[in-house]
Amino acid sequence: MSEFTQRELADKLYQCAGESEGVDLMAEDALDAPFIDLGYDSLALLQVTGVIKREYGVELSDDAVVEAETPRLLLKMINASLPEAA
């Protein structure tokens, strides 16, 4: 995998924590909105990053996840941590 996308992050959030009413995670402005404003707390993010770790081998510390306050920041961290393609 060369890049973890906004669509994949949205799918994992929906899968792990459900959809927040009235929130479109695929909207361009959602990338820079705080997760809490999108309806996702730190527990939801930890669940999502646990699934991403199992499925993609991406290891992020709990502190890093909490520091990633927006989808754009989390995507940046995930993509920086993706294992090199074999």
Summary of the structure (lengths in Angstrom):
residues: 86
radius of gyration: 11.9
end to end distance: 9.2
largest distance: 39.6
contacts: 220
relative contact order: 0.22
helix: 62%
strand: 0%
